[in-house]
Amino acid sequence: MSGHVVKQSSRELVRGVQRWSVPLTAAEQTRLRDNGRLLLSYETPQDEVQAFDVKLEKR
């Protein structure tokens, strides 16, 4: 995976359903529209890193 970070955000998560949005400018949205990806990573209680790499879809 290569590319450039458009926006980065972090927060402490707790168990259960949560919604989290990362505000993007119009220019940032345009950069991500055709070939954008979301990388979500977290650390487990055992200090293991888990990650999801998700291709963004046009809506």
CHARMM internal coordinates of N, CA and C (Angstrom, degrees):
IC EDIT
DIST 1 N 1 CA 1.4404
DIST 1 CA 1 C 1.5215
ANGL 1 N 1 CA 1 C 107.70
DIST 1 C 2 N 1.2979
ANGL 1 CA 1 C 2 N 115.48
DIHE 1 N 1 CA 1 C 2 N 131.47
DIST 2 N 2 CA 1.4528
ANGL 1 C 2 N 2 CA 120.08
DIHE 1 CA 1 C 2 N 2 CA 175.94
DIST 2 CA 2 C 1.5176
ANGL 2 N 2 CA 2 C 108.69
DIHE 1 C 2 N 2 CA 2 C -140.96
DIST 2 C 3 N 1.2851
ANGL 2 CA 2 C 3 N 116.45
DIHE 2 N 2 CA 2 C 3 N 162.90
DIST 3 N 3 CA 1.4561
ANGL 2 C 3 N 3 CA 120.07
DIHE 2 CA 2 C 3 N 3 CA -179.22
DIST 3 CA 3 C 1.5035
ANGL 3 N 3 CA 3 C 109.99
DIHE 2 C 3 N 3 CA 3 C 148.48
DIST 3 C 4 N 1.3136
ANGL 3 CA 3 C 4 N 115.07
DIHE 3 N 3 CA 3 C 4 N -158.85
DIST 4 N 4 CA 1.4551
ANGL 3 C 4 N 4 CA 121.31
DIHE 3 CA 3 C 4 N 4 CA -177.01
DIST 4 CA 4 C 1.5197
ANGL 4 N 4 CA 4 C 109.48
DIHE 3 C 4 N 4 CA 4 C -128.23
DIST 4 C 5 N 1.3005
ANGL 4 CA 4 C 5 N 116.13
DIHE 4 N 4 CA 4 C 5 N 142.47
DIST 5 N 5 CA 1.4560
ANGL 4 C 5 N 5 CA 121.14
DIHE 4 CA 4 C 5 N 5 CA 176.03
DIST 5 CA 5 C 1.5222
ANGL 5 N 5 CA 5 C 108.37
DIHE 4 C 5 N 5 CA 5 C -75.65
DIST 5 C 6 N 1.3289
ANGL 5 CA 5 C 6 N 115.89
DIHE 5 N 5 CA 5 C 6 N 127.31
DIST 6 N 6 CA 1.4585
ANGL 5 C 6 N 6 CA 120.81
DIHE 5 CA 5 C 6 N 6 CA 177.89
DIST 6 CA 6 C 1.5214
ANGL 6 N 6 CA 6 C 109.91
DIHE 5 C 6 N 6 CA 6 C -90.96
DIST 6 C 7 N 1.3170
ANGL 6 CA 6 C 7 N 117.09
DIHE 6 N 6 CA 6 C 7 N -42.65
DIST 7 N 7 CA 1.4638
ANGL 6 C 7 N 7 CA 121.71
DIHE 6 CA 6 C 7 N 7 CA -178.89
DIST 7 CA 7 C 1.5138
ANGL 7 N 7 CA 7 C 107.61
DIHE 6 C 7 N 7 CA 7 C -153.81
DIST 7 C 8 N 1.3140
ANGL 7 CA 7 C 8 N 116.43
DIHE 7 N 7 CA 7 C 8 N 141.61
DIST 8 N 8 CA 1.4590
ANGL 7 C 8 N 8 CA 121.70
DIHE 7 CA 7 C 8 N 8 CA 178.83
DIST 8 CA 8 C 1.5108
ANGL 8 N 8 CA 8 C 108.66
DIHE 7 C 8 N 8 CA 8 C -128.01
DIST 8 C 9 N 1.3188
ANGL 8 CA 8 C 9 N 115.95
DIHE 8 N 8 CA 8 C 9 N 140.90
DIST 9 N 9 CA 1.4546
ANGL 8 C 9 N 9 CA 120.45
DIHE 8 CA 8 C 9 N 9 CA 179.04
DIST 9 CA 9 C 1.5258
ANGL 9 N 9 CA 9 C 108.15
DIHE 8 C 9 N 9 CA 9 C -149.40
DIST 9 C 10 N 1.3107
ANGL 9 CA 9 C 10 N 116.49
DIHE 9 N 9 CA 9 C 10 N 149.37
DIST 10 N 10 CA 1.4605
ANGL 9 C 10 N 10 CA 119.33
DIHE 9 CA 9 C 10 N 10 CA 176.93
DIST 10 CA 10 C 1.5173
ANGL 10 N 10 CA 10 C 109.85
DIHE 9 C 10 N 10 CA 10 C -142.87
DIST 10 C 11 N 1.3097
ANGL 10 CA 10 C 11 N 114.24
DIHE 10 N 10 CA 10 C 11 N 154.54
DIST 11 N 11 CA 1.4634
ANGL 10 C 11 N 11 CA 119.40
DIHE 10 CA 10 C 11 N 11 CA 175.67
DIST 11 CA 11 C 1.5113
ANGL 11 N 11 CA 11 C 109.06
DIHE 10 C 11 N 11 CA 11 C -164.40
DIST 11 C 12 N 1.3199
ANGL 11 CA 11 C 12 N 115.55
DIHE 11 N 11 CA 11 C 12 N 157.04
DIST 12 N 12 CA 1.4591
ANGL 11 C 12 N 12 CA 122.27
DIHE 11 CA 11 C 12 N 12 CA 177.73
DIST 12 CA 12 C 1.5268
ANGL 12 N 12 CA 12 C 108.15
DIHE 11 C 12 N 12 CA 12 C -77.11
DIST 12 C 13 N 1.3184
ANGL 12 CA 12 C 13 N 116.52
DIHE 12 N 12 CA 12 C 13 N 129.37
DIST 13 N 13 CA 1.4599
ANGL 12 C 13 N 13 CA 121.04
DIHE 12 CA 12 C 13 N 13 CA -179.95
DIST 13 CA 13 C 1.5201
ANGL 13 N 13 CA 13 C 110.15
DIHE 12 C 13 N 13 CA 13 C -106.88
DIST 13 C 14 N 1.3139
ANGL 13 CA 13 C 14 N 115.27
DIHE 13 N 13 CA 13 C 14 N 150.25
DIST 14 N 14 CA 1.4560
ANGL 13 C 14 N 14 CA 121.69
DIHE 13 CA 13 C 14 N 14 CA 174.96
DIST 14 CA 14 C 1.5230
ANGL 14 N 14 CA 14 C 108.38
DIHE 13 C 14 N 14 CA 14 C -124.25
DIST 14 C 15 N 1.3118
ANGL 14 CA 14 C 15 N 116.08
DIHE 14 N 14 CA 14 C 15 N 164.41
DIST 15 N 15 CA 1.4595
ANGL 14 C 15 N 15 CA 121.44
DIHE 14 CA 14 C 15 N 15 CA -178.22
DIST 15 CA 15 C 1.5312
ANGL 15 N 15 CA 15 C 110.56
DIHE 14 C 15 N 15 CA 15 C -60.36
DIST 15 C 16 N 1.3302
ANGL 15 CA 15 C 16 N 115.80
DIHE 15 N 15 CA 15 C 16 N 143.21
DIST 16 N 16 CA 1.4538
ANGL 15 C 16 N 16 CA 121.57
DIHE 15 CA 15 C 16 N 16 CA 176.98
DIST 16 CA 16 C 1.5183
ANGL 16 N 16 CA 16 C 111.59
DIHE 15 C 16 N 16 CA 16 C 116.77
DIST 16 C 17 N 1.3076
ANGL 16 CA 16 C 17 N 116.15
DIHE 16 N 16 CA 16 C 17 N 178.80
DIST 17 N 17 CA 1.4614
ANGL 16 C 17 N 17 CA 122.62
DIHE 16 CA 16 C 17 N 17 CA -178.72
DIST 17 CA 17 C 1.5222
ANGL 17 N 17 CA 17 C 109.14
DIHE 16 C 17 N 17 CA 17 C -79.94
DIST 17 C 18 N 1.3243
ANGL 17 CA 17 C 18 N 115.73
DIHE 17 N 17 CA 17 C 18 N 131.89
DIST 18 N 18 CA 1.4597
ANGL 17 C 18 N 18 CA 121.11
DIHE 17 CA 17 C 18 N 18 CA 178.48
DIST 18 CA 18 C 1.5183
ANGL 18 N 18 CA 18 C 108.81
DIHE 17 C 18 N 18 CA 18 C -140.26
DIST 18 C 19 N 1.2875
ANGL 18 CA 18 C 19 N 116.69
DIHE 18 N 18 CA 18 C 19 N 152.27
DIST 19 N 19 CA 1.4628
ANGL 18 C 19 N 19 CA 122.47
DIHE 18 CA 18 C 19 N 19 CA 173.71
DIST 19 CA 19 C 1.5167
ANGL 19 N 19 CA 19 C 106.81
DIHE 18 C 19 N 19 CA 19 C -117.73
DIST 19 C 20 N 1.3198
ANGL 19 CA 19 C 20 N 114.26
DIHE 19 N 19 CA 19 C 20 N 140.95
DIST 20 N 20 CA 1.4585
ANGL 19 C 20 N 20 CA 120.20
DIHE 19 CA 19 C 20 N 20 CA -176.07
DIST 20 CA 20 C 1.5068
ANGL 20 N 20 CA 20 C 107.35
DIHE 19 C 20 N 20 CA 20 C -145.61
DIST 20 C 21 N 1.3023
ANGL 20 CA 20 C 21 N 117.60
DIHE 20 N 20 CA 20 C 21 N 125.07
DIST 21 N 21 CA 1.4569
ANGL 20 C 21 N 21 CA 120.49
DIHE 20 CA 20 C 21 N 21 CA 178.77
DIST 21 CA 21 C 1.5261
ANGL 21 N 21 CA 21 C 109.60
DIHE 20 C 21 N 21 CA 21 C -118.31
DIST 21 C 22 N 1.3151
ANGL 21 CA 21 C 22 N 114.26
DIHE 21 N 21 CA 21 C 22 N 149.26
DIST 22 N 22 CA 1.4576
ANGL 21 C 22 N 22 CA 121.80
DIHE 21 CA 21 C 22 N 22 CA 177.14
DIST 22 CA 22 C 1.5188
ANGL 22 N 22 CA 22 C 106.24
DIHE 21 C 22 N 22 CA 22 C -117.89
DIST 22 C 23 N 1.3310
ANGL 22 CA 22 C 23 N 118.28
DIHE 22 N 22 CA 22 C 23 N 107.59
DIST 23 N 23 CA 1.4586
ANGL 22 C 23 N 23 CA 120.73
DIHE 22 CA 22 C 23 N 23 CA -177.55
DIST 23 CA 23 C 1.5312
ANGL 23 N 23 CA 23 C 111.19
DIHE 22 C 23 N 23 CA 23 C -62.63
DIST 23 C 24 N 1.3336
ANGL 23 CA 23 C 24 N 115.84
DIHE 23 N 23 CA 23 C 24 N 134.48
DIST 24 N 24 CA 1.4637
ANGL 23 C 24 N 24 CA 122.41
DIHE 23 CA 23 C 24 N 24 CA 177.98
DIST 24 CA 24 C 1.5195
ANGL 24 N 24 CA 24 C 109.97
DIHE 23 C 24 N 24 CA 24 C -123.40
DIST 24 C 25 N 1.3075
ANGL 24 CA 24 C 25 N 116.12
DIHE 24 N 24 CA 24 C 25 N 143.46
DIST 25 N 25 CA 1.4641
ANGL 24 C 25 N 25 CA 119.80
DIHE 24 CA 24 C 25 N 25 CA 173.60
DIST 25 CA 25 C 1.5233
ANGL 25 N 25 CA 25 C 108.39
DIHE 24 C 25 N 25 CA 25 C -75.08
DIST 25 C 26 N 1.3168
ANGL 25 CA 25 C 26 N 116.86
DIHE 25 N 25 CA 25 C 26 N 168.76
DIST 26 N 26 CA 1.4613
ANGL 25 C 26 N 26 CA 121.32
DIHE 25 CA 25 C 26 N 26 CA 177.46
DIST 26 CA 26 C 1.5295
ANGL 26 N 26 CA 26 C 110.49
DIHE 25 C 26 N 26 CA 26 C -59.40
DIST 26 C 27 N 1.3270
ANGL 26 CA 26 C 27 N 117.29
DIHE 26 N 26 CA 26 C 27 N -39.86
DIST 27 N 27 CA 1.4700
ANGL 26 C 27 N 27 CA 121.15
DIHE 26 CA 26 C 27 N 27 CA 179.39
DIST 27 CA 27 C 1.5270
ANGL 27 N 27 CA 27 C 111.03
DIHE 26 C 27 N 27 CA 27 C -64.68
DIST 27 C 28 N 1.3297
ANGL 27 CA 27 C 28 N 117.34
DIHE 27 N 27 CA 27 C 28 N -41.04
DIST 28 N 28 CA 1.4641
ANGL 27 C 28 N 28 CA 120.68
DIHE 27 CA 27 C 28 N 28 CA 178.38
DIST 28 CA 28 C 1.5236
ANGL 28 N 28 CA 28 C 111.20
DIHE 27 C 28 N 28 CA 28 C -65.95
DIST 28 C 29 N 1.3245
ANGL 28 CA 28 C 29 N 116.83
DIHE 28 N 28 CA 28 C 29 N -40.13
DIST 29 N 29 CA 1.4645
ANGL 28 C 29 N 29 CA 120.83
DIHE 28 CA 28 C 29 N 29 CA 177.42
DIST 29 CA 29 C 1.5207
ANGL 29 N 29 CA 29 C 110.65
DIHE 28 C 29 N 29 CA 29 C -61.21
DIST 29 C 30 N 1.3175
ANGL 29 CA 29 C 30 N 117.19
DIHE 29 N 29 CA 29 C 30 N -42.01
DIST 30 N 30 CA 1.4622
ANGL 29 C 30 N 30 CA 121.93
DIHE 29 CA 29 C 30 N 30 CA 179.04
DIST 30 CA 30 C 1.5247
ANGL 30 N 30 CA 30 C 110.45
DIHE 29 C 30 N 30 CA 30 C -61.72
DIST 30 C 31 N 1.3347
ANGL 30 CA 30 C 31 N 117.82
DIHE 30 N 30 CA 30 C 31 N -43.04
DIST 31 N 31 CA 1.4683
ANGL 30 C 31 N 31 CA 121.45
DIHE 30 CA 30 C 31 N 31 CA 179.82
DIST 31 CA 31 C 1.5244
ANGL 31 N 31 CA 31 C 111.72
DIHE 30 C 31 N 31 CA 31 C -61.69
DIST 31 C 32 N 1.3242
ANGL 31 CA 31 C 32 N 117.14
DIHE 31 N 31 CA 31 C 32 N -32.93
DIST 32 N 32 CA 1.4635
ANGL 31 C 32 N 32 CA 121.19
DIHE 31 CA 31 C 32 N 32 CA -176.54
DIST 32 CA 32 C 1.5245
ANGL 32 N 32 CA 32 C 114.06
DIHE 31 C 32 N 32 CA 32 C -90.94
DIST 32 C 33 N 1.3144
ANGL 32 CA 32 C 33 N 117.46
DIHE 32 N 32 CA 32 C 33 N -15.21
DIST 33 N 33 CA 1.4611
ANGL 32 C 33 N 33 CA 121.86
DIHE 32 CA 32 C 33 N 33 CA -170.04
DIST 33 CA 33 C 1.5279
ANGL 33 N 33 CA 33 C 113.86
DIHE 32 C 33 N 33 CA 33 C -56.70
DIST 33 C 34 N 1.3263
ANGL 33 CA 33 C 34 N 118.33
DIHE 33 N 33 CA 33 C 34 N -47.67
DIST 34 N 34 CA 1.4602
ANGL 33 C 34 N 34 CA 119.98
DIHE 33 CA 33 C 34 N 34 CA -172.43
DIST 34 CA 34 C 1.5215
ANGL 34 N 34 CA 34 C 114.59
DIHE 33 C 34 N 34 CA 34 C -90.52
DIST 34 C 35 N 1.3151
ANGL 34 CA 34 C 35 N 118.05
DIHE 34 N 34 CA 34 C 35 N -32.03
DIST 35 N 35 CA 1.4537
ANGL 34 C 35 N 35 CA 118.66
DIHE 34 CA 34 C 35 N 35 CA -173.85
DIST 35 CA 35 C 1.5285
ANGL 35 N 35 CA 35 C 111.33
DIHE 34 C 35 N 35 CA 35 C -143.27
DIST 35 C 36 N 1.3165
ANGL 35 CA 35 C 36 N 117.48
DIHE 35 N 35 CA 35 C 36 N 33.02
DIST 36 N 36 CA 1.4551
ANGL 35 C 36 N 36 CA 120.62
DIHE 35 CA 35 C 36 N 36 CA -176.63
DIST 36 CA 36 C 1.5159
ANGL 36 N 36 CA 36 C 113.21
DIHE 35 C 36 N 36 CA 36 C -81.27
DIST 36 C 37 N 1.3145
ANGL 36 CA 36 C 37 N 115.27
DIHE 36 N 36 CA 36 C 37 N 155.91
DIST 37 N 37 CA 1.4591
ANGL 36 C 37 N 37 CA 122.34
DIHE 36 CA 36 C 37 N 37 CA 177.96
DIST 37 CA 37 C 1.5241
ANGL 37 N 37 CA 37 C 108.63
DIHE 36 C 37 N 37 CA 37 C -137.48
DIST 37 C 38 N 1.3153
ANGL 37 CA 37 C 38 N 115.09
DIHE 37 N 37 CA 37 C 38 N 152.32
DIST 38 N 38 CA 1.4550
ANGL 37 C 38 N 38 CA 122.22
DIHE 37 CA 37 C 38 N 38 CA 175.15
DIST 38 CA 38 C 1.5211
ANGL 38 N 38 CA 38 C 107.07
DIHE 37 C 38 N 38 CA 38 C -113.62
DIST 38 C 39 N 1.3143
ANGL 38 CA 38 C 39 N 117.09
DIHE 38 N 38 CA 38 C 39 N 126.50
DIST 39 N 39 CA 1.4596
ANGL 38 C 39 N 39 CA 121.69
DIHE 38 CA 38 C 39 N 39 CA 174.91
DIST 39 CA 39 C 1.5219
ANGL 39 N 39 CA 39 C 107.34
DIHE 38 C 39 N 39 CA 39 C -110.33
DIST 39 C 40 N 1.3173
ANGL 39 CA 39 C 40 N 115.40
DIHE 39 N 39 CA 39 C 40 N 115.75
DIST 40 N 40 CA 1.4561
ANGL 39 C 40 N 40 CA 122.30
DIHE 39 CA 39 C 40 N 40 CA 179.88
DIST 40 CA 40 C 1.5185
ANGL 40 N 40 CA 40 C 107.43
DIHE 39 C 40 N 40 CA 40 C -115.22
DIST 40 C 41 N 1.3213
ANGL 40 CA 40 C 41 N 116.90
DIHE 40 N 40 CA 40 C 41 N 121.63
DIST 41 N 41 CA 1.4672
ANGL 40 C 41 N 41 CA 119.34
DIHE 40 CA 40 C 41 N 41 CA 179.44
DIST 41 CA 41 C 1.5178
ANGL 41 N 41 CA 41 C 109.78
DIHE 40 C 41 N 41 CA 41 C -131.35
DIST 41 C 42 N 1.3089
ANGL 41 CA 41 C 42 N 114.67
DIHE 41 N 41 CA 41 C 42 N 154.22
DIST 42 N 42 CA 1.4520
ANGL 41 C 42 N 42 CA 120.15
DIHE 41 CA 41 C 42 N 42 CA 179.16
DIST 42 CA 42 C 1.5229
ANGL 42 N 42 CA 42 C 109.69
DIHE 41 C 42 N 42 CA 42 C -152.60
DIST 42 C 43 N 1.3152
ANGL 42 CA 42 C 43 N 115.61
DIHE 42 N 42 CA 42 C 43 N 163.11
DIST 43 N 43 CA 1.4589
ANGL 42 C 43 N 43 CA 122.02
DIHE 42 CA 42 C 43 N 43 CA 179.84
DIST 43 CA 43 C 1.5254
ANGL 43 N 43 CA 43 C 108.67
DIHE 42 C 43 N 43 CA 43 C -111.24
DIST 43 C 44 N 1.3170
ANGL 43 CA 43 C 44 N 116.37
DIHE 43 N 43 CA 43 C 44 N 132.53
DIST 44 N 44 CA 1.4610
ANGL 43 C 44 N 44 CA 121.07
DIHE 43 CA 43 C 44 N 44 CA -179.86
DIST 44 CA 44 C 1.5290
ANGL 44 N 44 CA 44 C 110.11
DIHE 43 C 44 N 44 CA 44 C -80.46
DIST 44 C 45 N 1.3330
ANGL 44 CA 44 C 45 N 117.72
DIHE 44 N 44 CA 44 C 45 N 167.45
DIST 45 N 45 CA 1.4695
ANGL 44 C 45 N 45 CA 120.22
DIHE 44 CA 44 C 45 N 45 CA 176.39
DIST 45 CA 45 C 1.5407
ANGL 45 N 45 CA 45 C 112.43
DIHE 44 C 45 N 45 CA 45 C -59.80
DIST 45 C 46 N 1.3404
ANGL 45 CA 45 C 46 N 117.19
DIHE 45 N 45 CA 45 C 46 N -19.60
DIST 46 N 46 CA 1.4683
ANGL 45 C 46 N 46 CA 121.43
DIHE 45 CA 45 C 46 N 46 CA 177.97
DIST 46 CA 46 C 1.5226
ANGL 46 N 46 CA 46 C 111.68
DIHE 45 C 46 N 46 CA 46 C -91.57
DIST 46 C 47 N 1.3385
ANGL 46 CA 46 C 47 N 117.30
DIHE 46 N 46 CA 46 C 47 N 15.38
DIST 47 N 47 CA 1.4631
ANGL 46 C 47 N 47 CA 123.41
DIHE 46 CA 46 C 47 N 47 CA -179.79
DIST 47 CA 47 C 1.5222
ANGL 47 N 47 CA 47 C 113.64
DIHE 46 C 47 N 47 CA 47 C 62.56
DIST 47 C 48 N 1.3225
ANGL 47 CA 47 C 48 N 116.96
DIHE 47 N 47 CA 47 C 48 N 31.61
DIST 48 N 48 CA 1.4600
ANGL 47 C 48 N 48 CA 122.36
DIHE 47 CA 47 C 48 N 48 CA 175.14
DIST 48 CA 48 C 1.5225
ANGL 48 N 48 CA 48 C 107.97
DIHE 47 C 48 N 48 CA 48 C -100.74
DIST 48 C 49 N 1.3141
ANGL 48 CA 48 C 49 N 116.88
DIHE 48 N 48 CA 48 C 49 N 141.09
DIST 49 N 49 CA 1.4617
ANGL 48 C 49 N 49 CA 120.84
DIHE 48 CA 48 C 49 N 49 CA 178.45
DIST 49 CA 49 C 1.5238
ANGL 49 N 49 CA 49 C 109.10
DIHE 48 C 49 N 49 CA 49 C -95.48
DIST 49 C 50 N 1.3111
ANGL 49 CA 49 C 50 N 115.77
DIHE 49 N 49 CA 49 C 50 N 130.01
DIST 50 N 50 CA 1.4635
ANGL 49 C 50 N 50 CA 123.14
DIHE 49 CA 49 C 50 N 50 CA 175.72
DIST 50 CA 50 C 1.5217
ANGL 50 N 50 CA 50 C 106.83
DIHE 49 C 50 N 50 CA 50 C -119.10
DIST 50 C 51 N 1.3451
ANGL 50 CA 50 C 51 N 117.08
DIHE 50 N 50 CA 50 C 51 N 148.49
DIST 51 N 51 CA 1.4663
ANGL 50 C 51 N 51 CA 119.08
DIHE 50 CA 50 C 51 N 51 CA -178.07
DIST 51 CA 51 C 1.5200
ANGL 51 N 51 CA 51 C 111.07
DIHE 50 C 51 N 51 CA 51 C -148.63
DIST 51 C 52 N 1.3236
ANGL 51 CA 51 C 52 N 114.97
DIHE 51 N 51 CA 51 C 52 N 150.85
DIST 52 N 52 CA 1.4607
ANGL 51 C 52 N 52 CA 123.70
DIHE 51 CA 51 C 52 N 52 CA 173.16
DIST 52 CA 52 C 1.5201
ANGL 52 N 52 CA 52 C 107.20
DIHE 51 C 52 N 52 CA 52 C -122.13
DIST 52 C 53 N 1.3232
ANGL 52 CA 52 C 53 N 116.41
DIHE 52 N 52 CA 52 C 53 N 133.93
DIST 53 N 53 CA 1.4676
ANGL 52 C 53 N 53 CA 122.76
DIHE 52 CA 52 C 53 N 53 CA 175.00
DIST 53 CA 53 C 1.5228
ANGL 53 N 53 CA 53 C 105.94
DIHE 52 C 53 N 53 CA 53 C -115.91
DIST 53 C 54 N 1.3283
ANGL 53 CA 53 C 54 N 117.20
DIHE 53 N 53 CA 53 C 54 N 110.42
DIST 54 N 54 CA 1.4659
ANGL 53 C 54 N 54 CA 121.76
DIHE 53 CA 53 C 54 N 54 CA -172.04
DIST 54 CA 54 C 1.5170
ANGL 54 N 54 CA 54 C 109.98
DIHE 53 C 54 N 54 CA 54 C -117.19
DIST 54 C 55 N 1.3469
ANGL 54 CA 54 C 55 N 116.65
DIHE 54 N 54 CA 54 C 55 N 125.75
DIST 55 N 55 CA 1.4601
ANGL 54 C 55 N 55 CA 121.23
DIHE 54 CA 54 C 55 N 55 CA 175.48
DIST 55 CA 55 C 1.5293
ANGL 55 N 55 CA 55 C 108.16
DIHE 54 C 55 N 55 CA 55 C -74.28
DIST 55 C 56 N 1.3168
ANGL 55 CA 55 C 56 N 117.47
DIHE 55 N 55 CA 55 C 56 N 129.62
DIST 56 N 56 CA 1.4575
ANGL 55 C 56 N 56 CA 121.57
DIHE 55 CA 55 C 56 N 56 CA 178.80
DIST 56 CA 56 C 1.5129
ANGL 56 N 56 CA 56 C 108.85
DIHE 55 C 56 N 56 CA 56 C -78.02
DIST 56 C 57 N 1.3197
ANGL 56 CA 56 C 57 N 116.61
DIHE 56 N 56 CA 56 C 57 N 140.08
DIST 57 N 57 CA 1.4495
ANGL 56 C 57 N 57 CA 123.03
DIHE 56 CA 56 C 57 N 57 CA -179.09
DIST 57 CA 57 C 1.5201
ANGL 57 N 57 CA 57 C 110.01
DIHE 56 C 57 N 57 CA 57 C -108.11
DIST 57 C 58 N 1.3254
ANGL 57 CA 57 C 58 N 115.37
DIHE 57 N 57 CA 57 C 58 N 147.69
DIST 58 N 58 CA 1.4794
ANGL 57 C 58 N 58 CA 119.14
DIHE 57 CA 57 C 58 N 58 CA 174.38
DIST 58 CA 58 C 1.4993
ANGL 58 N 58 CA 58 C 109.30
DIHE 57 C 58 N 58 CA 58 C -66.74
DIST 58 C 59 N 1.3311
ANGL 58 CA 58 C 59 N 117.80
DIHE 58 N 58 CA 58 C 59 N 140.18
DIST 59 N 59 CA 1.4654
ANGL 58 C 59 N 59 CA 121.43
DIHE 58 CA 58 C 59 N 59 CA 178.02
DIST 59 CA 59 C 1.4983
ANGL 59 N 59 CA 59 C 110.36
DIHE 58 C 59 N 59 CA 59 C -122.89
END
COOR INIT
IC SEED 1 N 1 CA 1 C
IC BUILD
